[in-house]
Amino acid sequence: MSNAIVVVPAGIELPAHLQTEEVAAAIAAANAAAAGGIKSGGFPRISIKAGKFHIVRGAEVQTLLAPPAAVGQPALPMMCLEVVIVAANPALTKTYFPGKWVEGSNDEPACRSANGVTPDADAPQKQSTVCATCPQNAWGSKVSEISGKDVKACTDSKQLAVLPAADLSFEALGLAIQPGSLKNWGNYIRALDERKFPVFGLVTNVTFDATATGVLQFGFNRFLTPVEAAKVAERANGSDVKLIVAQSRVISTGAPA
């Protein structure tokens, strides 16, 4: 017999009077405040360190390899991810590191915002009460080491929850679209929208831009079958997916992928 404690019993529905948008926002804020300072662990994510795809689970890093082209040949890093986008945080996630962040470090950001409006409840060093007027969110608050151009010290990214197209039962993975890839992501979504293609109803190719370091490109692969679409809809309601794209959370996500 298991000694595990059921924290919240299954089958309990949220009362109707707690289902309005206003109350939902208040609930999220109250829960975040109640958990302030407590780390509930992060979620597995996709990293693009050194121009390769990796799955990062805490301190564990797994480089994704493609099957060898022939017997006796070594497996090479996978250069194209075929993923299904299950959900997306509707807001831009904001992350601020006061110094230079190093890929692979476990340093916590000084300030972060999952909703792009206000700092997370447990952000160690809130830079402002709201993101819109934060000095770290202003253009020119930092100079890019790569381009030498004025950028923002607080990094914008788009947080997605994805599944490998080959295994829709695989653990949900976080994929953060960083500033250099946001334009390509926007162009991809705009192209899908023009054709009335559902971003959550198809397989997306994620590849590296050959002309720019650390930049991703996105392309259409195929539509999901009805069976696959049903599975994706089921996974979208899972707590693992909701954690990845939550607009109010108290977790240790590590640094940008």
N, C-alpha and C positions, 0 to 999 in steps of 0.2 A: 504493500500500500504506500502511495506517495505521501510524503509529509509536506508537499508544497501547499502554500496558502493561496486560495483564490482571492486575489485582491479585489476584483470587481466581478461578481457572479454574472454569467451569461444570461441572456434573455431579458435583461432589464432595459426598458425603453426610456428615453429622455421625455419627461412630461411636456405637454404641448406648450405650457406657459414659459418653458425654458428654451424654446426653439426659434425665437425671433432673432434677427441679426444683431439688435442692440444687446440682448442678453448674451448672445454667443460671444460678442466682443468682451463683455464684462467677465464672462466665465474664463475666457482665455487669459485675460490680464490677471485675474485673481489667482488662477492656477499657477501662472508663471511667477507671480510674487510669492506664493506659498512655497514654491520650490527654489526660490532664489538662493544661489550659491551651491546648490546640490547638483552634481553631475550625474546624469542618468545613463552615461555612456553615449558614444556616437553611433553612426551607422556605417556600414561598408560603402565605400565610394570608389569611383574610377579616377585614377590619377594619370596624367600624361607626362610624367617626368621623363626627361631625356628623349622626348619624341617617341615614346612607346606607351602602350596602354597597360595599366596595372590595376589590380584590385587591392585596395588598402583596407585592412581590418585591424584597427588599432595599430600595433607595432608591426604587424605582419604585412608584407608586400608580396603579391603574386603577380609576376609579369605574364601577360597573356601571350601564348605562342600559337602559331598556326601549324597545322599538321605538316610534316616533312613532304616535300614534293616527290621524293623517291626514297626507296629503302636505303638506309645507310647515310642519308643526308641529315644534317642537324635541323631541329625545329627552329624557325625564325620568328621574331616578334610579329605579332598580328598587327597589320597596318590598316585594317578595316573592321570596325565593330558593327555587327548587325543587331540592332537593339529595337525594342518596342518601348516607346515612351508611355508610361502608365499614368503619370501625373506631373504637374508642374506647379511650383509656388507662383501664384499670380503676380507677386511683387518681386522687385529686384532685391536680392539679399545683399547686405552691405557688411564689409569686414575691414577693420582698421588695425594695422600693426604699426606701432610708433617707429620701429627700426626696420632693418632689412629682413624680410622673411626668407628663410631657407627651406626649399622643398625637402620634405622628409622630417622636418623638425616637429616636435610636439608642442611648440609654443602656442599658448592661447592668445587670441587677438585681444587687444586692450578694450576694444569696443566692437560690437556686432549688432546687426538688426536683421531679423528674419522677415519682418514686414516692410522694411524700407521706409518706415515712418518714424518710429521711436526705437531707442536702444532696447535690446533684450533685457529682461528684468535683472538678470544676473551678470550683465556685462561688467567686468572688473573696473574699468575706467571710462565711464560714460563721458563722451566728448561734448554732448549737448543734450538738451531735453528732447529735441526733435531733429531728425536728420536734415530737413530742408534748410535749416539755418546753421548747421554744424560747419565750423571752419575746415574740418578735415574732408567735408563733402563738396568743397568748392574747387572749381577748376583752378589749377595753379598752386594748389596746396602741396604738390609734389612734382618733381621732374622725373620723367621716365629715364631709367638707365639705358634702355634699349634705343629709344627714338630721340631722346633729348628734349621731348616736347612736354609742355605743361599737362599734367594729368591730375586726378584726384587722389589724395592720400588714402581715402576710404574707397575700397574696391567694390564695384558693382558686379554682381554675377547673377545668372539665372539658374535656379536650382531645379533639377529634374529628378524624377525617380524613373529608373529604366530597368528592363529585364532583357536578358539575352534572347534573341528571337528563336534560338534553337532549343531553349529550355525555359518555358514560361513558369515553371515551378521553382526556378532558381531564386535565391535570395534577392530582394530588391536592392538596387545599387543607386547611390547618389551620383549624379553627374552635374557638376557646376560649370555652366558656360561662362568663361571668364571674359573680361572686357575685349580682348583682341578677337574673340570669336562671336561676340554678340551681333555684329552686323551680318555675318554669314547666317547665324541662326534666324535673325529677323527676315532675311531674304528668303530663307527656306520656308518659314511659316507663311510668308506673304504669297509665295508661289503655290503652296498647298491651298491656301484660302481662295486664291483666284480660280482654282480648279474644283473647289468645294471638297477637297480631300481632308479627311479627319486625321489630325496628327496622332491621335491615340488609337487609330484603327489601321495602322500600317507598320511596316518594318522600315526603319531609318538606317541608312549607312552613315557611320561617323568615321571620317578619315582625317589625316593631317594635310594641311595646306603646304604644298611643296615649296612655296615661295616665302613663307614666314614661320619663324620659330614659335612653337606653342599655340598655333592657331588651328582650329578645327573647321572642317567643312561638313555639310550635311546634305544627304541626297535620298531620294525616294528609292526603295528597293522593291516592295510588293505590298499588296493589301493582305490583311489578316484573313484567314478563313473564318467562317461563322463559329466554329468550335474554338479557335484561338481567340476571337474577339470576346466570346463569353468568358473565357479564362482570364483575360486581361481585365474585363469589367469586374470580375470577382476579386482579383488581386488589388485593384484600385481602392477597394474598401478596407484593405488590410491595415492593421496598425503600423506595420513596418513601412508601408508606402506613405501613410499619413505623417509619420514622424519625419521623413525626409523632406516633405514639402510644406511642413507646418509653418505658419506665420507667427506663431508664438511658441517658443520652446526653450527649455533649459537643458542643453546638452553640450558635450565637448565634441565638436565636429572635426577638430584639427584644423589645418590650414587649407586654403583653396586647393582644389585638385590641380 
